[in-house]
Amino acid sequence: MKPATKLGTRLSRTVANTTGLRFASGEGAELVASDGARYLDFVSGYGVVNTGHCHPGVVAAIQEQAAKLLHVSTVGSTEPATRYAERLCAVAPVEDAKLFFTNSGTEAVEAALKLVRYASGRPNIVAFAGGFHGRTLGSLSVTTSKAAFRAGHEPLAGGVHVVPYPRAELAPTLEALSRLFLEQVEPERVAAFIVEPVLGEGGYVVPPDDFLPALRELCDASGIILVVDEVQSGFGRTGRLFACEHVGVAPDLMTVGKGIASGFPMGALIGRAELMDAWAPGAHGTTFGGGPLACTAADATLDVLEDEGLLENAGLRGAQLVDGLRELAGAHPELIVDVRGRGLMIGIGLASAEVTARLRTALLERRVIVSTCGPDSSSIRLSPPLVIGDEHVQRFLDAWRDVLREW
Ligand SMILES: Cc1ncc(COP(=O)(O)O)c(C=O)c1O
């Protein structure tokens, strides 16, 4: 007989448990640990439960659908999938949109990377330094947010060129692009740009407003496909349904996931019909993508986002949080370097990775959960459920004040 192991040790050690807690349930903006302790969740499973934990409307829709039909794949269509595809294409900021359903963000990115080469016949992709697009081999090849993600997995896919993501100024990025086109690869050999409208894992950085419009212009001039990765920034997180809407740019292809279905695994590649139909029938596929349960959860999620005004709330609560945090930054400039963000996608730059780790632990002791981001993990990232109210913001800021008072 095999020796008994401690419960939970059968998971590969690559799986991190950043709090060491075991959770039994969740409700709105709170997670409940197995000992009954309630935690204010400002992570949302990494920007996923935008409608809050176990939103009753989403849960009821899933329960009802689960009793009817769980899975058919491409053997036939289902009403939830056809209905939701229509709805998502109608709200996406993509002209004459069609889509391909996946089960995760990285699969949506894989689909995009395959399609841009297939449709354009061009081999090269340009990505932006600090970008995170996923962990499978293709998406990892365009991911440059942390060397540790890539280490040991090389060689990654070829034909990827990386230029700086603009942080304060657009000029260095444009300069790097023109040098790239001059010295390494002609624009006519570039299939696509893949870009996050707000840098996520790489540090929660909002680029200058003229960044995406400038990329759009370059794409139009050289027949390059603009892929906007909205996996983390989508579904209301920044105060608009999709972050690229803040600057009025329509992508050719858009990848979505995370918040799409309130925690049910799902993603999609959405794009201009002409591009999406460049694939010959069967050229790409999936067993589970677009299943009736996932589409039902996603449909109910859009209902909640719309009916409860969660986009407006994200803008409002985001501004309230940024104001409160900037006040704290003013009082503790030696610890808090900057506060940045859009809607409820907020990054707090701290003096060092050590300060970040200590703050995170001190907040957890006060039952507030946050996560980190940036290449050296020196920023705290906030991605709370979009349902948070004034009382959650106050509770969150009180915990910070308490931590900083005792620093
Ligand atoms: C912008 C972005 N793209 C893609 C992904 C990959 O999504 P998934 O973890 O669902 O594969 C992520 C995940 O964090 C992301 O933030």
The ligand as a Gaussian input file, in Angstrom:
#p B3LYP/6-31G(d) Opt

LIG

0 1
 C       -3.900000      39.429000     -20.356000
 C       -3.946000      37.943000     -20.158000
 N       -3.990000      37.135000     -21.228000
 C       -4.051000      35.793000     -21.112000
 C       -4.061000      35.195000     -19.877000
 C       -4.144000      33.704000     -19.772000
 O       -5.394000      33.326000     -19.306000
 P       -5.622000      31.902000     -18.612000
 O       -4.908000      31.937000     -17.296000
 O       -7.107000      31.769000     -18.493000
 O       -5.049000      30.884000     -19.517000
 C       -4.021000      35.996000     -18.730000
 C       -4.005000      35.389000     -17.385000
 O       -3.658000      35.970000     -16.398000
 C       -3.963000      37.404000     -18.867000
 O       -3.919000      38.216000     -17.801000

